[in-house]
Amino acid sequence: MEYVTYIVIGLILLFILQRVLPTKGVRHISTTDLKEELNNKNKQFVDVRTLGEFKGNHIKGFKNIPLHQLSKKAEKELSKEKEVIIICQSGMRSQKASKMLQKIGFTKVTNVKGGMSNWR
């Protein structure tokens, strides 16, 4: 019975680590680095927050595709040839979005660490 407890604890820790650790193959940048990238026309900028959050405050040049719509809209509205830079409020949804884009074949994906919470 003792072993079952350790196995359950181990599985819970593994689950948490998978959620928190950065995604392999995804570039991570700070909001300071993002300011240098914003004028690059060869990059696509996507905000995965809800429409209400986006309307409340967003960065000029970012396209709003809420996370729950990303898998449906990504292939129609984004180019796999160009790098996609993703932002959300804190960095958690954009990390999920990065994984989602990788699964559907996007190879140049960048996540903005800290999201809009760190944007000044």
Secondary structure, DSSP 8 states (H G I E B T S, - for coil): -HHHHHHHHHHHHHHHHHHHS--TT-EEE-HHHHHHHTT-TTEEEEE-S-HHHHHHS--TT-EE--HHHHHHHHHHHS-TTSEEEEE-SSSHHHHHHHHHHHHTT---EEEETTGGGG--
